[in-house]
Amino acid sequence: MELILNEGKLKFVIFTVFMIGPVGASYTDFGFIQDKDGYVNVRESSSLNSKITSKLNNNEVVSCVMDEEANNFCLVNASNGVSGFVYKNRINNFTGYTSIKLSQYSIEKVVFSDKKLIVEVYAKNTILDPKFCKGEYKYFNGNIFFGTDGSLPENNFL
């Protein structure tokens, strides 16, 4: 993630979402990795005995899909393409951060602002490189995962 400080505005060049949704039986949330070791292990399944497939460093922003049946693990997806299960207490859901109100919204850009800060979030075009598109699907609870209910997610930031 590249940040540019310019005339009091904090601009996010790469698309990053910092919204927190309501808690439910199954939900998607966003947060960042926070562990005393400086990284977390990403596992193949929701078990401490599961194979470690990769690692994520502190401060990496991830989406986290929680499910009551998945113990204390969440299915994470990181901007660097890493996907797998992480113990949920290793993810900080922006606890302790000040909430900033939405002031502008479009397909390409969202602006959050208060008296002292303006945050602009931009969408980045998809990279359609065939080496990244292998036609593989990830499954969650036995279903192809397109949102938490099996359908395509809405194009909303909140």
Rosetta constraint file for C-alpha pairs under 8 A:
AtomPair CA 1 CA 12 HARMONIC 7.55 0.50
AtomPair CA 1 CA 13 HARMONIC 7.25 0.50
AtomPair CA 1 CA 14 HARMONIC 5.86 0.50
AtomPair CA 2 CA 12 HARMONIC 6.67 0.50
AtomPair CA 2 CA 13 HARMONIC 5.94 0.50
AtomPair CA 2 CA 14 HARMONIC 6.69 0.50
AtomPair CA 3 CA 10 HARMONIC 6.97 0.50
AtomPair CA 3 CA 11 HARMONIC 6.10 0.50
AtomPair CA 3 CA 12 HARMONIC 5.51 0.50
AtomPair CA 3 CA 13 HARMONIC 6.56 0.50
AtomPair CA 4 CA 10 HARMONIC 6.21 0.50
AtomPair CA 4 CA 11 HARMONIC 5.66 0.50
AtomPair CA 4 CA 12 HARMONIC 7.13 0.50
AtomPair CA 4 CA 13 HARMONIC 7.73 0.50
AtomPair CA 5 CA 9 HARMONIC 6.02 0.50
AtomPair CA 5 CA 10 HARMONIC 5.16 0.50
AtomPair CA 5 CA 11 HARMONIC 6.78 0.50
AtomPair CA 6 CA 10 HARMONIC 6.71 0.50
AtomPair CA 6 CA 11 HARMONIC 7.82 0.50
AtomPair CA 8 CA 117 HARMONIC 7.10 0.50
AtomPair CA 8 CA 118 HARMONIC 7.47 0.50
AtomPair CA 9 CA 117 HARMONIC 6.66 0.50
AtomPair CA 9 CA 118 HARMONIC 5.21 0.50
AtomPair CA 9 CA 119 HARMONIC 6.49 0.50
AtomPair CA 9 CA 120 HARMONIC 7.87 0.50
AtomPair CA 10 CA 117 HARMONIC 7.51 0.50
AtomPair CA 10 CA 118 HARMONIC 6.11 0.50
AtomPair CA 10 CA 119 HARMONIC 5.16 0.50
AtomPair CA 10 CA 120 HARMONIC 6.67 0.50
AtomPair CA 11 CA 119 HARMONIC 5.91 0.50
AtomPair CA 11 CA 120 HARMONIC 5.01 0.50
AtomPair CA 11 CA 121 HARMONIC 6.75 0.50
AtomPair CA 12 CA 16 HARMONIC 7.29 0.50
AtomPair CA 12 CA 119 HARMONIC 7.38 0.50
AtomPair CA 12 CA 120 HARMONIC 5.97 0.50
AtomPair CA 12 CA 121 HARMONIC 5.29 0.50
AtomPair CA 12 CA 122 HARMONIC 6.50 0.50
AtomPair CA 13 CA 121 HARMONIC 7.31 0.50
AtomPair CA 13 CA 122 HARMONIC 6.32 0.50
AtomPair CA 14 CA 121 HARMONIC 7.73 0.50
AtomPair CA 14 CA 122 HARMONIC 6.52 0.50
AtomPair CA 14 CA 123 HARMONIC 7.01 0.50
AtomPair CA 14 CA 124 HARMONIC 6.24 0.50
AtomPair CA 15 CA 121 HARMONIC 6.02 0.50
AtomPair CA 15 CA 122 HARMONIC 5.13 0.50
AtomPair CA 15 CA 123 HARMONIC 4.81 0.50
AtomPair CA 15 CA 124 HARMONIC 5.78 0.50
AtomPair CA 16 CA 61 HARMONIC 7.69 0.50
AtomPair CA 16 CA 121 HARMONIC 6.60 0.50
AtomPair CA 16 CA 122 HARMONIC 7.74 0.50
AtomPair CA 17 CA 30 HARMONIC 7.06 0.50
AtomPair CA 17 CA 121 HARMONIC 7.53 0.50
AtomPair CA 17 CA 157 HARMONIC 7.12 0.50
AtomPair CA 18 CA 30 HARMONIC 6.08 0.50
AtomPair CA 18 CA 31 HARMONIC 7.08 0.50
AtomPair CA 18 CA 94 HARMONIC 7.71 0.50
AtomPair CA 19 CA 29 HARMONIC 7.28 0.50
AtomPair CA 19 CA 30 HARMONIC 6.38 0.50
AtomPair CA 19 CA 157 HARMONIC 6.95 0.50
AtomPair CA 19 CA 158 HARMONIC 6.00 0.50
AtomPair CA 20 CA 29 HARMONIC 5.62 0.50
AtomPair CA 20 CA 30 HARMONIC 6.33 0.50
AtomPair CA 20 CA 93 HARMONIC 7.24 0.50
AtomPair CA 20 CA 158 HARMONIC 7.54 0.50
AtomPair CA 21 CA 27 HARMONIC 7.68 0.50
AtomPair CA 21 CA 28 HARMONIC 7.25 0.50
AtomPair CA 21 CA 29 HARMONIC 6.16 0.50
AtomPair CA 21 CA 158 HARMONIC 7.21 0.50
AtomPair CA 22 CA 27 HARMONIC 7.65 0.50
AtomPair CA 23 CA 27 HARMONIC 6.57 0.50
AtomPair CA 25 CA 66 HARMONIC 7.79 0.50
AtomPair CA 25 CA 67 HARMONIC 6.00 0.50
AtomPair CA 25 CA 68 HARMONIC 5.83 0.50
AtomPair CA 26 CA 65 HARMONIC 7.07 0.50
AtomPair CA 26 CA 66 HARMONIC 5.43 0.50
AtomPair CA 26 CA 67 HARMONIC 4.53 0.50
AtomPair CA 26 CA 68 HARMONIC 6.74 0.50
AtomPair CA 26 CA 148 HARMONIC 6.65 0.50
AtomPair CA 27 CA 65 HARMONIC 5.62 0.50
AtomPair CA 27 CA 66 HARMONIC 5.52 0.50
AtomPair CA 27 CA 67 HARMONIC 7.01 0.50
AtomPair CA 27 CA 148 HARMONIC 6.29 0.50
AtomPair CA 28 CA 63 HARMONIC 6.67 0.50
AtomPair CA 28 CA 64 HARMONIC 5.47 0.50
AtomPair CA 28 CA 65 HARMONIC 4.37 0.50
AtomPair CA 28 CA 66 HARMONIC 6.43 0.50
AtomPair CA 28 CA 148 HARMONIC 7.12 0.50
AtomPair CA 29 CA 63 HARMONIC 5.67 0.50
AtomPair CA 29 CA 64 HARMONIC 5.11 0.50
AtomPair CA 29 CA 65 HARMONIC 6.42 0.50
AtomPair CA 29 CA 66 HARMONIC 7.96 0.50
AtomPair CA 29 CA 93 HARMONIC 7.35 0.50
AtomPair CA 30 CA 61 HARMONIC 7.20 0.50
AtomPair CA 30 CA 62 HARMONIC 5.77 0.50
AtomPair CA 30 CA 63 HARMONIC 4.43 0.50
AtomPair CA 30 CA 64 HARMONIC 5.83 0.50
AtomPair CA 30 CA 93 HARMONIC 6.05 0.50
AtomPair CA 31 CA 61 HARMONIC 5.72 0.50
AtomPair CA 31 CA 62 HARMONIC 5.63 0.50
AtomPair CA 31 CA 63 HARMONIC 6.52 0.50
AtomPair CA 31 CA 64 HARMONIC 7.34 0.50
AtomPair CA 31 CA 91 HARMONIC 5.90 0.50
AtomPair CA 31 CA 92 HARMONIC 5.23 0.50
AtomPair CA 31 CA 93 HARMONIC 4.08 0.50
AtomPair CA 31 CA 94 HARMONIC 5.90 0.50
AtomPair CA 32 CA 58 HARMONIC 7.19 0.50
AtomPair CA 32 CA 59 HARMONIC 5.17 0.50
AtomPair CA 32 CA 60 HARMONIC 5.30 0.50
AtomPair CA 32 CA 61 HARMONIC 4.26 0.50
AtomPair CA 32 CA 62 HARMONIC 5.76 0.50
AtomPair CA 32 CA 91 HARMONIC 5.51 0.50
AtomPair CA 32 CA 92 HARMONIC 5.37 0.50
AtomPair CA 32 CA 93 HARMONIC 6.62 0.50
AtomPair CA 32 CA 94 HARMONIC 7.36 0.50
AtomPair CA 33 CA 39 HARMONIC 7.33 0.50
AtomPair CA 33 CA 40 HARMONIC 7.35 0.50
AtomPair CA 33 CA 56 HARMONIC 7.21 0.50
AtomPair CA 33 CA 57 HARMONIC 6.67 0.50
AtomPair CA 33 CA 58 HARMONIC 4.71 0.50
AtomPair CA 33 CA 59 HARMONIC 5.08 0.50
AtomPair CA 33 CA 60 HARMONIC 5.48 0.50
AtomPair CA 33 CA 61 HARMONIC 6.66 0.50
AtomPair CA 33 CA 62 HARMONIC 7.44 0.50
AtomPair CA 33 CA 90 HARMONIC 5.94 0.50
AtomPair CA 33 CA 91 HARMONIC 4.79 0.50
AtomPair CA 33 CA 92 HARMONIC 6.31 0.50
AtomPair CA 34 CA 38 HARMONIC 7.17 0.50
AtomPair CA 34 CA 39 HARMONIC 7.41 0.50
AtomPair CA 34 CA 58 HARMONIC 5.05 0.50
AtomPair CA 34 CA 59 HARMONIC 6.33 0.50
AtomPair CA 34 CA 90 HARMONIC 5.44 0.50
AtomPair CA 34 CA 91 HARMONIC 5.76 0.50
AtomPair CA 34 CA 92 HARMONIC 6.14 0.50
AtomPair CA 35 CA 39 HARMONIC 5.94 0.50
AtomPair CA 35 CA 40 HARMONIC 6.65 0.50
AtomPair CA 35 CA 58 HARMONIC 6.43 0.50
AtomPair CA 35 CA 90 HARMONIC 5.65 0.50
AtomPair CA 38 CA 57 HARMONIC 5.91 0.50
AtomPair CA 38 CA 58 HARMONIC 5.21 0.50
AtomPair CA 39 CA 55 HARMONIC 6.46 0.50
AtomPair CA 39 CA 56 HARMONIC 5.38 0.50
AtomPair CA 39 CA 57 HARMONIC 4.08 0.50
AtomPair CA 39 CA 58 HARMONIC 5.27 0.50
AtomPair CA 40 CA 55 HARMONIC 5.51 0.50
AtomPair CA 40 CA 56 HARMONIC 5.37 0.50
AtomPair CA 40 CA 57 HARMONIC 6.51 0.50
AtomPair CA 40 CA 58 HARMONIC 7.69 0.50
AtomPair CA 40 CA 86 HARMONIC 7.28 0.50
AtomPair CA 40 CA 90 HARMONIC 7.19 0.50
AtomPair CA 41 CA 52 HARMONIC 6.14 0.50
AtomPair CA 41 CA 53 HARMONIC 7.63 0.50
AtomPair CA 41 CA 54 HARMONIC 6.15 0.50
AtomPair CA 41 CA 55 HARMONIC 4.59 0.50
AtomPair CA 41 CA 56 HARMONIC 6.64 0.50
AtomPair CA 41 CA 86 HARMONIC 6.71 0.50
AtomPair CA 42 CA 52 HARMONIC 5.66 0.50
AtomPair CA 42 CA 53 HARMONIC 5.77 0.50
AtomPair CA 42 CA 54 HARMONIC 5.15 0.50
AtomPair CA 42 CA 55 HARMONIC 5.35 0.50
AtomPair CA 42 CA 56 HARMONIC 7.01 0.50
AtomPair CA 42 CA 83 HARMONIC 7.45 0.50
AtomPair CA 42 CA 84 HARMONIC 5.48 0.50
AtomPair CA 42 CA 85 HARMONIC 5.44 0.50
AtomPair CA 42 CA 86 HARMONIC 5.36 0.50
AtomPair CA 43 CA 47 HARMONIC 7.64 0.50
AtomPair CA 43 CA 48 HARMONIC 7.87 0.50
AtomPair CA 43 CA 50 HARMONIC 5.92 0.50
AtomPair CA 43 CA 51 HARMONIC 5.61 0.50
AtomPair CA 43 CA 52 HARMONIC 4.40 0.50
AtomPair CA 43 CA 53 HARMONIC 5.45 0.50
AtomPair CA 43 CA 54 HARMONIC 7.20 0.50
AtomPair CA 43 CA 84 HARMONIC 5.47 0.50
AtomPair CA 43 CA 85 HARMONIC 4.89 0.50
AtomPair CA 43 CA 86 HARMONIC 6.47 0.50
AtomPair CA 44 CA 50 HARMONIC 5.90 0.50
AtomPair CA 44 CA 51 HARMONIC 5.55 0.50
AtomPair CA 44 CA 52 HARMONIC 6.29 0.50
AtomPair CA 44 CA 53 HARMONIC 6.10 0.50
AtomPair CA 44 CA 84 HARMONIC 5.66 0.50
AtomPair CA 44 CA 85 HARMONIC 6.32 0.50
AtomPair CA 45 CA 50 HARMONIC 5.74 0.50
AtomPair CA 45 CA 51 HARMONIC 7.61 0.50
AtomPair CA 45 CA 84 HARMONIC 6.97 0.50
AtomPair CA 45 CA 85 HARMONIC 5.82 0.50
AtomPair CA 46 CA 50 HARMONIC 7.09 0.50
AtomPair CA 46 CA 70 HARMONIC 6.07 0.50
AtomPair CA 46 CA 71 HARMONIC 7.04 0.50
AtomPair CA 46 CA 72 HARMONIC 7.87 0.50
AtomPair CA 46 CA 73 HARMONIC 5.56 0.50
AtomPair CA 46 CA 74 HARMONIC 7.49 0.50
AtomPair CA 46 CA 85 HARMONIC 5.68 0.50
AtomPair CA 46 CA 86 HARMONIC 7.57 0.50
AtomPair CA 47 CA 73 HARMONIC 7.74 0.50
AtomPair CA 53 CA 84 HARMONIC 7.64 0.50
AtomPair CA 54 CA 82 HARMONIC 7.30 0.50
AtomPair CA 56 CA 60 HARMONIC 6.71 0.50
AtomPair CA 56 CA 82 HARMONIC 7.88 0.50
AtomPair CA 60 CA 78 HARMONIC 7.19 0.50
AtomPair CA 61 CA 78 HARMONIC 6.32 0.50
AtomPair CA 61 CA 79 HARMONIC 7.13 0.50
AtomPair CA 62 CA 76 HARMONIC 6.03 0.50
AtomPair CA 62 CA 77 HARMONIC 5.50 0.50
AtomPair CA 62 CA 78 HARMONIC 4.53 0.50
AtomPair CA 62 CA 79 HARMONIC 6.95 0.50
AtomPair CA 63 CA 75 HARMONIC 8.00 0.50
AtomPair CA 63 CA 76 HARMONIC 5.39 0.50
AtomPair CA 63 CA 77 HARMONIC 5.34 0.50
AtomPair CA 63 CA 78 HARMONIC 6.63 0.50
AtomPair CA 64 CA 74 HARMONIC 5.62 0.50
AtomPair CA 64 CA 75 HARMONIC 5.52 0.50
AtomPair CA 64 CA 76 HARMONIC 4.56 0.50
AtomPair CA 64 CA 77 HARMONIC 6.86 0.50
AtomPair CA 65 CA 74 HARMONIC 5.30 0.50
AtomPair CA 65 CA 75 HARMONIC 5.03 0.50
AtomPair CA 65 CA 76 HARMONIC 6.45 0.50
AtomPair CA 65 CA 148 HARMONIC 7.80 0.50
AtomPair CA 66 CA 70 HARMONIC 7.25 0.50
AtomPair CA 66 CA 73 HARMONIC 7.11 0.50
AtomPair CA 66 CA 74 HARMONIC 4.79 0.50
AtomPair CA 66 CA 75 HARMONIC 6.73 0.50
AtomPair CA 67 CA 71 HARMONIC 7.76 0.50
AtomPair CA 67 CA 74 HARMONIC 7.13 0.50
AtomPair CA 70 CA 74 HARMONIC 7.02 0.50
AtomPair CA 72 CA 87 HARMONIC 5.88 0.50
AtomPair CA 72 CA 88 HARMONIC 5.71 0.50
AtomPair CA 72 CA 89 HARMONIC 7.93 0.50
AtomPair CA 73 CA 85 HARMONIC 6.03 0.50
AtomPair CA 73 CA 86 HARMONIC 5.44 0.50
AtomPair CA 73 CA 87 HARMONIC 4.40 0.50
AtomPair CA 73 CA 88 HARMONIC 5.09 0.50
AtomPair CA 74 CA 85 HARMONIC 5.48 0.50
AtomPair CA 74 CA 86 HARMONIC 5.65 0.50
AtomPair CA 74 CA 87 HARMONIC 6.46 0.50
AtomPair CA 74 CA 88 HARMONIC 5.77 0.50
AtomPair CA 75 CA 83 HARMONIC 7.26 0.50
AtomPair CA 75 CA 84 HARMONIC 5.48 0.50
AtomPair CA 75 CA 85 HARMONIC 4.56 0.50
AtomPair CA 75 CA 86 HARMONIC 6.62 0.50
AtomPair CA 76 CA 82 HARMONIC 7.90 0.50
AtomPair CA 76 CA 83 HARMONIC 5.52 0.50
AtomPair CA 76 CA 84 HARMONIC 5.53 0.50
AtomPair CA 76 CA 85 HARMONIC 5.93 0.50
AtomPair CA 76 CA 86 HARMONIC 6.73 0.50
AtomPair CA 77 CA 81 HARMONIC 6.77 0.50
AtomPair CA 77 CA 82 HARMONIC 5.89 0.50
AtomPair CA 77 CA 83 HARMONIC 4.54 0.50
AtomPair CA 77 CA 84 HARMONIC 6.95 0.50
AtomPair CA 78 CA 82 HARMONIC 5.29 0.50
AtomPair CA 78 CA 83 HARMONIC 6.45 0.50
AtomPair CA 86 CA 90 HARMONIC 7.25 0.50
AtomPair CA 87 CA 91 HARMONIC 7.75 0.50
AtomPair CA 100 CA 112 HARMONIC 5.77 0.50
AtomPair CA 100 CA 113 HARMONIC 5.78 0.50
AtomPair CA 100 CA 114 HARMONIC 6.13 0.50
AtomPair CA 101 CA 112 HARMONIC 5.37 0.50
AtomPair CA 101 CA 113 HARMONIC 5.85 0.50
AtomPair CA 101 CA 114 HARMONIC 6.79 0.50
AtomPair CA 102 CA 110 HARMONIC 7.50 0.50
AtomPair CA 102 CA 111 HARMONIC 6.11 0.50
AtomPair CA 102 CA 112 HARMONIC 4.40 0.50
AtomPair CA 102 CA 113 HARMONIC 6.62 0.50
AtomPair CA 103 CA 110 HARMONIC 7.82 0.50
AtomPair CA 103 CA 111 HARMONIC 5.61 0.50
AtomPair CA 103 CA 112 HARMONIC 5.30 0.50
AtomPair CA 103 CA 113 HARMONIC 6.20 0.50
AtomPair CA 104 CA 109 HARMONIC 7.93 0.50
AtomPair CA 104 CA 110 HARMONIC 5.58 0.50
AtomPair CA 104 CA 111 HARMONIC 4.88 0.50
AtomPair CA 104 CA 112 HARMONIC 6.95 0.50
AtomPair CA 105 CA 109 HARMONIC 6.10 0.50
AtomPair CA 105 CA 110 HARMONIC 4.48 0.50
AtomPair CA 105 CA 111 HARMONIC 6.44 0.50
AtomPair CA 106 CA 110 HARMONIC 6.15 0.50
AtomPair CA 107 CA 123 HARMONIC 7.65 0.50
AtomPair CA 107 CA 155 HARMONIC 7.83 0.50
AtomPair CA 108 CA 122 HARMONIC 5.80 0.50
AtomPair CA 108 CA 123 HARMONIC 5.19 0.50
AtomPair CA 109 CA 120 HARMONIC 6.90 0.50
AtomPair CA 109 CA 121 HARMONIC 5.56 0.50
AtomPair CA 109 CA 122 HARMONIC 4.55 0.50
AtomPair CA 109 CA 123 HARMONIC 6.25 0.50
AtomPair CA 110 CA 120 HARMONIC 5.80 0.50
AtomPair CA 110 CA 121 HARMONIC 5.13 0.50
AtomPair CA 110 CA 122 HARMONIC 6.64 0.50
AtomPair CA 110 CA 157 HARMONIC 7.96 0.50
AtomPair CA 111 CA 118 HARMONIC 7.00 0.50
AtomPair CA 111 CA 119 HARMONIC 5.68 0.50
AtomPair CA 111 CA 120 HARMONIC 4.52 0.50
AtomPair CA 111 CA 121 HARMONIC 6.31 0.50
AtomPair CA 112 CA 118 HARMONIC 5.85 0.50
AtomPair CA 112 CA 119 HARMONIC 5.12 0.50
AtomPair CA 112 CA 120 HARMONIC 6.48 0.50
AtomPair CA 113 CA 117 HARMONIC 5.62 0.50
AtomPair CA 113 CA 118 HARMONIC 4.37 0.50
AtomPair CA 113 CA 119 HARMONIC 6.20 0.50
AtomPair CA 114 CA 118 HARMONIC 6.62 0.50
AtomPair CA 128 CA 132 HARMONIC 7.34 0.50
AtomPair CA 128 CA 133 HARMONIC 7.23 0.50
AtomPair CA 129 CA 133 HARMONIC 6.67 0.50
AtomPair CA 130 CA 134 HARMONIC 6.95 0.50
AtomPair CA 137 CA 144 HARMONIC 6.59 0.50
AtomPair CA 137 CA 145 HARMONIC 7.81 0.50
AtomPair CA 138 CA 144 HARMONIC 6.22 0.50
AtomPair CA 138 CA 145 HARMONIC 6.37 0.50
AtomPair CA 139 CA 143 HARMONIC 5.23 0.50
AtomPair CA 139 CA 144 HARMONIC 4.68 0.50
AtomPair CA 139 CA 145 HARMONIC 5.55 0.50
AtomPair CA 140 CA 144 HARMONIC 6.40 0.50
AtomPair CA 140 CA 145 HARMONIC 5.71 0.50
AtomPair CA 143 CA 150 HARMONIC 6.86 0.50
AtomPair CA 144 CA 150 HARMONIC 6.66 0.50
AtomPair CA 145 CA 150 HARMONIC 5.80 0.50
AtomPair CA 145 CA 151 HARMONIC 7.84 0.50
AtomPair CA 146 CA 150 HARMONIC 5.26 0.50
AtomPair CA 146 CA 151 HARMONIC 5.22 0.50
AtomPair CA 146 CA 152 HARMONIC 4.86 0.50
AtomPair CA 146 CA 153 HARMONIC 6.40 0.50
AtomPair CA 147 CA 151 HARMONIC 5.80 0.50
AtomPair CA 147 CA 152 HARMONIC 5.70 0.50
AtomPair CA 147 CA 153 HARMONIC 4.97 0.50
